[in-house]
C-alpha cells in the first residue's frame, strides 16, 4: 500500500492532511519564514536557507523575497534561475525549471489540483500534475501556470496570462487563456 506522499508524487489522489506531509509542509514553512525575514545584505545566510528549502537548485539562483512554496523538495531548478518578488510555487508534484529562466513578480505556479467530483473533493482529497519550464523562458508578472503545463525553451509568456495548456518553444504567448501570439526569431 502506498503512503500518501507516494500517492502525491505519482499524481494520484491523496490526503494532504497526512501527518508526514503536514510535517514536511511545516518544515518548509519555517524555512520560508526565515528566508522571507532575512535581510538583503545577508546573502550567504539566505543562500544556505534556500539550498535547504530547494536542494535541487543550480548555481546562481536568485529569489527576491517574499517567496512561497509547499515543499521545496519537489522543485528542480537549473543554473541562473531568477524569481522576482512574491512568487508562489505549489509543488505537490514536480516543478522543473530550466537554465536562465526568469520568473516575473507575483507569478503563481500550481501543480496542485482538486477533483471535479464534489464527493472526492469533500473528502479532502487532491492531486498534482507536474509542470516543466524549459531553458531561457520568461514568465511575465502575475502569470499563472496551471497544473500539468509544459512551456518550451526560449518562450515568453505575457504578463497576467493564465497558461492552461502546453506552449511550444520559441513563441510569445499571452492572454486568458494563454494563446500563441507570434513566433520568436532567434
N, C-alpha and C positions, 0 to 999 in steps of 0.2 A: 504494500500500500504506500502511495506517495505521500510525502509531507506536504503541507500547504505551500511551503516555499518551492518545492519541486514542481507542484502544480502551477504556481505563479510563473516560474521561469520557463515552463514549457507551453505557456499560453492557454492553459486550461482554467476553468472556473475555480476559484479558491476563496478561502475565508481570510480577508485582510486583517481580522482581529485575532488571528492565531498568535499565540504567545511569542514564538520565535520571531515572527515578522514584526510584531509590535515592539519587541526589544531591539531589533535591528533598526527600525524607524526611529526609536527613541535615541539610540546611539548616534544616528545620522543627525537628528535634530540638535543634539548637544554640540556636535562638531560644527554644524551650520551656525548655531548661535555664536560660537567662538570666532568663526570666520567673519561673520557679519559684524561682530563687535570689535574686530581688530582694527587698528589704526592704519592709515595709508602708508606710514613710514615703517610699519612692522612687516615688511615684505617677506623676510625669511620665516617668521612665525606663521604668516598667512600661507605661504607655500607649503610648509610642513603640514598644516592642518588640512589644506586642500588635498595633499597627497594621501592623507589618511582617509579622507572622505571619498576621493575618486582615485583609487590606487592604479587604475588602468588609464593613466593620462601620460601623454608625451611631454617632451621638453617645451619650455616657453609657453605654458598655459597661463592665460591671464583672465581672472574673473573679477569684474567690478562688483562690489557688494552693494545691496543685498543680493544674495543668490539662494535659491531654494531647490531641494530635490527630495525624493522619498528615501532613497537608499544610498546613492552614490556609487555603490559597488557594481551596479548594472550599467554604468556609463563607461564607454571606452572612447578616449579622445586621442587624436593624432597630435602631431607637432604643431606649435604655433597657433593653437586654437584660442579665440578671444570671445568672451561673454561680456556684453555691456551690462549696465545696471538692471537689477530687478528681473532676472530671468528665472523661470520655473521649469524644472525637468522632472516629470512624473515617471520615474524609471522602474516601474514594476516589471517591465520587460527590457530587453537590451536596447540601449541607445548608443549607436556607433556614429562618431563624427570624425570626418577625415581631416588631414593636414590643412592648415591655413584657412580654416573655416571661421567666418566672422558671424557672431550672433548679436543682433541689434538689441536695444533696450526693450524690456517688457516682453520679450519673446517667450512663448509657452510651448513646451514640447511634451505632448501627452501620449504615453504608451498605454495608460490605464483606460479601461472602458468597462461598461456595465451591461448586463444582459438587457435585451429588449423586453423579455418576458418579465412581467411585474412580479410573479411569484418567486422566480430566482433572485430578482433584484431585492425583494423584501426579505429574503433570507440572508442578505448581506454579502452575497457572492459578487465577485468581479473577476476580470481577466485583463490581460495585457497583450499588445501586439507590438513587436519590435519596430523601431524607427532607425533609418540609416540616412545620414547626410554625407555626401561624397566629399572629395577634396575641393578646396577653393570655393566653397559655397558661401553665399552671403544672404543671411536672413534679415530683411528689413525690420525695423522696430515694430513691436506689437503683432508680429506674425504669430499664427497659431498652427502648429504641426500636429495633425490628428493621428491616432493610433494606426500603425501598420504602414505608414508612408515612407517611401524612399525618394530622395532628391539626388539627382545625378551631379557629377563633377561640374564645377565652374558655373553652376546655375545661380541666378539671383532671384530671390523671392521679394516682391514689393512689400512695403510697409502695410500693416493691417490685413494682410492676406490670411485666409483660412484654407490651409492645404489639406484637402480631404482625400486626394488620390496621388499616386506617384507622379513625379515630374522628372523628365529626362535631363540628361546633361546638356550644357551649353545653350540654355534658354533663359529669357526673362519671363517670369510668370507672376501674376498678381490677381487680386480680387477675392470675392467671397461668393461662391467657391473659387479657389485659385485656378486660373487657366493660363495657358501659354499665350503670351502677348507677341513675342518675336524670338527668333533665333539670335544667338550672340556669335559674332565672328571673332575668331581667336587669331 
